[in-house]
């Protein structure tokens, strides 16, 4: 370890260099009780993993003055739409980009100054309190309403479908809306 200049040293003392630890034989195996074999678990409400998904939390600040929330809290809308953006980025195997958030906000009509009354009613039913960890299931339900097929489309295609009929982008039963 290096020492500051003011520490006295013996000028004839040999300087010690770095040496690697001894080599270990054999390869490492996941054989402990807590080790996961076979990769990421898959199942209902487990989501999909992607690299650097937390970057969406930084990107969401770009939309602060563009969202039309109605009577909803910004934190609830952001929590659900960030989750949708992270799902979209994971579908493509990359970190989130601003277009993922644009898609999420477009699908739910938060970039529309005059969304359909049925969509507003559905949002007011689904979005309250989803920012809380206690409402994870409700947040996942919102995310799961946007299918992977929709998320694979370009923002332009999603916007065209939204303008024609917002239900095309969401898995909504007619009696839910």
RAURRA-V247765 format. One record per pair of residues at least 6 apart in sequence whose ideal C-beta (glycine too) atoms are under 8 Angstrom apart, sorted by the first residue. I is the first residue (numbers start at 1). GAP is how many residues later the second one is. D is the distance in whole Angstrom. If there is no record, write none. Layout:
i = {I & I}
gap = {GAP & GAP}
d = {D & D}
This chain:
i = {3 & 30 & 30 & 40 & 45 & 45 & 45 & 47 & 47 & 47 & 47 & 47 & 47 & 48 & 48 & 48 & 49 & 50 & 50 & 50 & 50 & 50 & 50 & 50 & 51 & 51 & 51 & 52 & 52 & 53 & 53 & 53 & 53 & 53 & 55 & 55 & 56 & 56 & 56 & 56 & 56 & 56 & 56 & 57 & 59 & 59 & 59 & 59 & 59 & 60 & 60 & 60 & 60 & 62 & 62 & 63 & 63 & 64 & 66 & 66 & 67 & 67 & 67 & 67 & 67 & 68 & 68 & 68 & 68 & 68 & 68 & 69 & 69 & 70 & 70 & 70 & 70 & 71 & 72 & 72 & 72 & 72 & 73 & 73 & 75 & 76 & 76 & 76 & 76 & 76 & 77 & 77 & 77 & 78 & 79 & 79 & 79 & 80 & 80 & 80 & 80 & 80 & 80 & 80 & 80 & 81 & 81 & 81 & 81 & 81 & 82 & 82 & 83 & 83 & 83 & 83 & 84 & 84 & 84 & 84 & 84 & 84 & 84 & 84 & 85 & 85 & 85 & 85 & 85 & 86 & 86 & 87 & 87 & 87 & 87 & 88 & 88 & 88 & 88 & 88 & 89 & 89 & 89 & 89 & 91 & 91 & 91 & 99 & 102 & 102 & 103 & 103 & 103 & 104 & 105 & 106 & 106 & 106 & 106 & 106 & 106 & 107 & 107 & 107 & 107 & 107 & 107 & 107 & 108 & 108 & 108 & 109 & 109 & 109 & 109 & 109 & 109 & 109 & 112 & 115 & 115 & 116 & 118 & 119 & 119 & 121 & 122 & 122 & 122 & 126 & 126 & 126 & 127 & 129 & 129 & 130 & 130 & 130 & 144 & 145 & 145 & 145 & 146 & 146 & 146 & 147 & 150 & 150 & 150 & 150 & 153 & 158 & 161 & 161 & 162 & 162 & 167}
gap = {6 & 6 & 7 & 9 & 91 & 92 & 95 & 36 & 39 & 40 & 43 & 93 & 96 & 39 & 42 & 43 & 41 & 36 & 39 & 40 & 43 & 44 & 45 & 46 & 42 & 43 & 44 & 43 & 44 & 33 & 36 & 37 & 42 & 43 & 40 & 41 & 26 & 29 & 30 & 33 & 40 & 44 & 45 & 25 & 26 & 37 & 38 & 39 & 42 & 18 & 21 & 22 & 41 & 36 & 39 & 38 & 42 & 10 & 39 & 45 & 7 & 10 & 38 & 43 & 44 & 41 & 42 & 43 & 44 & 45 & 47 & 8 & 41 & 45 & 50 & 53 & 54 & 53 & 51 & 52 & 55 & 56 & 55 & 58 & 56 & 51 & 52 & 53 & 54 & 55 & 31 & 33 & 50 & 53 & 51 & 52 & 60 & 24 & 28 & 46 & 47 & 50 & 59 & 62 & 63 & 20 & 23 & 24 & 27 & 29 & 19 & 22 & 56 & 57 & 59 & 60 & 16 & 19 & 20 & 23 & 58 & 59 & 62 & 67 & 11 & 15 & 16 & 18 & 19 & 10 & 14 & 56 & 59 & 61 & 64 & 8 & 12 & 15 & 16 & 63 & 6 & 7 & 8 & 11 & 57 & 60 & 61 & 56 & 9 & 53 & 48 & 52 & 55 & 42 & 6 & 6 & 49 & 52 & 53 & 56 & 63 & 39 & 43 & 51 & 55 & 59 & 62 & 63 & 11 & 15 & 62 & 6 & 7 & 10 & 11 & 14 & 53 & 57 & 50 & 8 & 51 & 50 & 59 & 47 & 58 & 56 & 50 & 54 & 55 & 12 & 15 & 16 & 15 & 6 & 9 & 8 & 9 & 12 & 27 & 25 & 26 & 27 & 23 & 24 & 25 & 24 & 8 & 11 & 19 & 20 & 8 & 11 & 7 & 8 & 6 & 7 & 10}
d = {7 & 7 & 6 & 5 & 8 & 7 & 5 & 8 & 8 & 7 & 8 & 7 & 8 & 6 & 4 & 7 & 6 & 7 & 5 & 3 & 6 & 7 & 7 & 8 & 8 & 7 & 5 & 4 & 8 & 4 & 7 & 7 & 7 & 6 & 5 & 5 & 5 & 5 & 5 & 7 & 4 & 7 & 6 & 6 & 8 & 6 & 7 & 5 & 6 & 5 & 7 & 6 & 6 & 6 & 8 & 6 & 6 & 8 & 8 & 6 & 7 & 7 & 7 & 5 & 7 & 8 & 6 & 7 & 6 & 6 & 7 & 6 & 7 & 8 & 6 & 7 & 7 & 6 & 6 & 7 & 5 & 7 & 7 & 7 & 4 & 5 & 6 & 6 & 5 & 5 & 8 & 6 & 6 & 7 & 5 & 4 & 6 & 8 & 8 & 8 & 6 & 5 & 5 & 5 & 7 & 6 & 4 & 5 & 7 & 7 & 7 & 7 & 6 & 8 & 7 & 5 & 8 & 7 & 4 & 7 & 7 & 5 & 5 & 8 & 5 & 4 & 5 & 7 & 5 & 6 & 8 & 6 & 7 & 8 & 6 & 8 & 4 & 6 & 7 & 4 & 6 & 4 & 7 & 5 & 6 & 5 & 6 & 6 & 7 & 6 & 7 & 5 & 6 & 8 & 5 & 8 & 7 & 6 & 6 & 6 & 8 & 6 & 7 & 6 & 7 & 8 & 5 & 7 & 7 & 6 & 8 & 4 & 7 & 5 & 8 & 7 & 7 & 6 & 8 & 8 & 7 & 6 & 5 & 5 & 7 & 8 & 7 & 7 & 5 & 7 & 7 & 6 & 7 & 5 & 7 & 5 & 4 & 7 & 7 & 5 & 5 & 7 & 7 & 6 & 8 & 6 & 7 & 8 & 5 & 8 & 8 & 6 & 4 & 5 & 7 & 6 & 7}
